[in-house]
């Protein structure tokens, strides 16, 4: 398998809409996936990411729009003629076939000659490091081994595009992290275009060249992991990618900055506010926690609060701070000889340029619910 090293196929999603009666699952979605790219669709349940994957695969018909794989429009092609590999969360292996039988099946459908079929199966098993398990049945394999067989089966016929729908969702954390590394290795060796669906932010950041963040049937932002984490364009993206402190309230312009009132204190961020309510977002590693009696630093933003939670993380500690307006601040710090106690009065401090000013779109992750149809 590794000797192919093709770059994969581009995927063009052009103004795609999918409706189910009065419900709009996808609302005018457009996106290009470059050849050989690892693109992840990320978002909460019901956001449209799996529907988009199913539209590319041909499992779901379009209401409007167009899908191109390579330079070919595939809107009129059934799923089995799109030459696309698909890996599902629940493996979908044939229980009555051995590992070899499962891998050979898509090649038999394509009438690949026996000698070539055997060569490709052996190469696929080597790719996923399961050569010694060739004659076992799925019931004799662990969950991680079954998922590797499913991955090998999707790749054995050398598709230019591989689609994966929450493939690691049923596995425990340690195994999931190991398989993430294996998937990255396979992608690097083959150069196939990968489109991967997950709701796990850490998984998306670990695997992807680019990430498309979905929300309510639309794409909020597309970019690298660092783009989305450091430069979110919407409050939804800022909240969904990693933890953050989000501050809202009355605001006013001060030169080239916008200041937001939190209780009786003000904090500022570079940039001019647009229309409507504004929010100020700060990542937890950008904030320092000091005791209430620490000397003031006029160059820094600061807010008073009390420690509500202290969570040991091994390499450090996460503090949740209750602020004067009832909002929650999140701080990640290295371990110290004198940790902060629950209920202790503290001050959160950060540089103005480390904050991100965004329109308050009213997004709340706790309010996200529902499944995609």
N, C-alpha and C positions, 0 to 999 in steps of 0.2 A: 504493500500500500504506500509506504513512504517514498518509493521511487517516483511516483507520479508528479508530486510537487507542482500541480497546476495552481493557478491563482483563483480559481472559482469563478462564479458568475455574479455579475451585478444584479441587484434587485431594485426595480423602480416601482414605487407605490404612488400612483398619480390620482389625486383628488378622490380617494376612495370613501364611499359612504355605504354603510350597511344598516338597514332598519329591520326591525321585527314588529310589524304592526305600527303602533304609535311610538315604540321605543327605538331610539337611535343609538346603536352600539358603536358605530364609527361615524364621525362627523367631518367629512372632507379632509381625510388624512393623506398627506403627501410626505414621502421620505425616499431617499436613495441610499442603498447599501452598496459600498464599493466592492469590486472583486477581491476576494481573499480576506475581507474584513470580518472581525468578530463584533457583531452588533447585538446588543441586548435590549429587549423591550422590558422596561421596568415600570411598575405601578401597582396600586392596590387592586383588590378584587373588583371586577366590574369596570375597570378603566379602559378596556378595549385592546389590551396587549395580546391576549389569546385569540380574540376574534381576528386581529390582523394577521397573526400566524396562520390561522385556519384559512383565511382568504388567500394567502400566498400559496399554501399547500394545495388548495383546491377542494378542501373539505366544506367550505362555506361559499355560497355564491355572493357576488357583489350586487348591491342595489344600483350604485353608480360608480364610475371610475374605471381605472385600468391598472393591471399588474403586468410588469415585464420581468422576465427572468432571462438574463443575458440581453439580447436584442429582440427577443420574441415575446409578443403579447400572448399571455396564457389564459386570458379570460374565458375562452371557449374550450379549453382543454380540461378533461377530467383529471382527478388527482393522480391516477396511475400512469398518466402520460406526461407528467411534468418533470420526470427524472430528478426528483427531490427526495433526499433522505429525511426521515422523521423519527425522532426519539421522544417517547412519551414518559410521563412520570411513573406509570405503573408497568413498564417494561413491555407488555404485550407479546411475550415470547410464546411459541407453540409448546405446550407442556409435553406433548407426545414425541417431540423431536429432540435429539441431542443438540449440544451447542453447534456442532458441525452442521447438522441438519437445518437448524435455524438460520445459520449464515449462508448456507447453500441455496435456500429457498428463493430469495430474490434473483439469484443468478439463473436458476432453473426457469423462472418466469421469463427471463430475457434470453433464454435459449443459449446460454454460454456453454461452450464445449466443456466436456468433463475435465480434461487436463487443465484448462485455464481456470475452471471453477475451483478445482482443488488448490491451485496456486494462489488464487485470490483469498480463499478461505484461510489458508495457512498464513498468508501475509496479514490478514485482518486480525487473526488470533494473536499473532506476534505484536501487532500494533497495540492491542489492549492488554498484553501480557497474560494471556489465558491459554497458551499452547497446551499446557498440561491438563486442561479441563475439556478438551475437544469432545470427548465421548461421554460427558456427563449430561444429565437432564436438568432442566431449570430447577426442579424441586431439590436437586442435590447441590445447589449453589446458594451462596449468601446473597443478600440484597444488592450489595455493591458489585458482586460478580455478575449478577443478572443484568444490572444496568450497563456494565461494560460489554456484555454480549449484545444488548440492544443497540449500543453505540456502534459496535463492530458491524452488526447486521445492516445498519443504516448507511455505513460507509463502504461496504464490501463491493458494491457495484459502481463505485467511484463517481458519486453524484457531484455536480459542481456547487450544490447548495445543500446545506444540512440545517434542518429546523429542529429545535429542541424546546419542548414545553415542560417547564418545571422538572427537569429530569432527575434532580437530586433531592426533591422535596420530601421524599419518603425515607431518607437516610439520616442516621445520627450525625451530629456535628463533626466529629473527628473524621468519619468516613467521607462526609460531604466535602470537607476541606481537602482531603487527599485526592478525591476524584476531580475537584476543581483544577488541581495541578495537572492531573492526567489529561483533562480536556484541553487545557492550555497547551500542553506538549503536543497532543495530536493535531490541534489546529496549526501550530507552528510548523510541524513536519509536513503536513499535507497542503497547506495553503488554500483549503476549501473555504468558501464563504459560510460563516456560521451565523444563524439568527437564533437567539436564545431568549426564552421568556422566563422571568422570575419576578417575585415580589420582594426578594431579599436584597437590600441595598448593598450589604457587604459582598455578597456573591457577585453582583453586577460590577462593583468597583474592582474586584479581584480578577475578573475574567476579560473584561471588554476593551476593545479599541474605542468604541463609541457606544453611548447609551441614549436611547430615546425614552423619555419619561412621559408616560400616558396618564391622563386624568379625564374622566367623564367623556370618553370617546374621542379625545383629541390629544395631540402631542404638545406638551408644554414646553419642552426644550430638548435639543439634541446636542451632545458634545462628549468630550472625554470625561472620565471620572473627575479629574482635577477641575475641569471647566464647571461641572455641575456642583461640585462641593465648594469651590472657592468663589465662583461667579454665578450663582443662581440668578436666573432672570425673573423668576416669580417666587412668591412666598411659598406656594405649594412645593416647588422643587427644593427650596431651601429647607423646608420642614421634612420632606420625604427622604432626602439624601443626607443621612447622618443626623446627629443631635444638634440642637442649637438653642440659644436664648433668643426669644422673640419678644420684642417690646413694642407696645402700641399705646397711643394716647394723643393728646393735643400736640400739634407741631407748629413750628414757626421757622422761617428762613433767617439764617444768620450768615450773610455773605455768600460763600459758595458751599455752605453746609445747611443741613436741616437738623433742627433740634427737636427731640420728642420728650414730653413730660411723663415721668413715671413717679406717681405720688407727688411729693414736693420737690423732686430733683429732676434735672434735665440732663440728657445725654445727646450726643451729636454724631452725625456721620457725613462723609463727603457726599455732595450731590444735592440737587434741588428737587423738592417734592412735586409730584404731579397732582392731578385732581383727586379728591377724596382722602380717605384715611391712609396713613402711612405706617409702615412697620420697620423696625430696625432689627436686623438679624446678626448675631455674633456666634461664631463657633466656639465650643467649650475649651479647646486648647489655646485660644487667643486670650482667655480671661485669667487673671490672677486674683486669688482670694487673699485678703489681708484682714488683720484684726481691726476692730472698730477704732482703737486708739492709734493706729498707724498714721504717720505724718501725711498730710495731703499732698497730691501731685497735680498741679493745675493743668499739666499737659495731657492728662489721661481722663477718660470718662470714668465715673464711678457711681455706684448705687449701693445704698444701704439695704441690708436684709438680715435674715437669720437662717442658719443651717437647718434645713429640713430633713435631709438624708445624707449619709456618708456611705458610699458603696466601694468596698475594696475590690480592685481590679487586678491585683498581682503586681503589675508594673507601676501602678499608681492608684489614685483614688478619684472617684467621681463624687462631687458635692452637688446637691440640689439645694438652691437657696430660695427662700420665700421672700419676695420683694414687697415693698410697701403697698403696691396696688393689688397684691394677691397673685401676681404672675410668678412664674418659676424661672430662675436662672440655673444654668448648667455649667459646671466648671470641672475640667479634668486637670489634675496636677500630679506631680511626682510625690512620692511618699516623703514625709518630713518627720523630724524627731518630735514635733509638737503638733499633732493633727488637730483639726477643728472639731469641736464637740457639737452634738445635736443641740439645737436651740441657741447656740452661741451667736451674738451679734457680729456681723462681718461686713466688709465692703468688697464688692466686685469691681475690678479695674481692668480697662483695656484701652488700647490706642484707638483713636477715632477712625484711622484708616483701615482698621481691622473689622469694622462694622459694615454691613451692607444695607442700604436703604432701598426698600421695595414697597410697591403698593400693597395695602392690606386687602387681600382678596377673600378674607374670611375663611380660608382653608383651615381645616382641622382634621388631622389624621384619625382622631377618635371617631369622627363622624362618617368615615368611609366604611361602607358595608355593601353587601350584595355580591352576587356572582355573575359572571358573564354568561349570556345564554349560549 
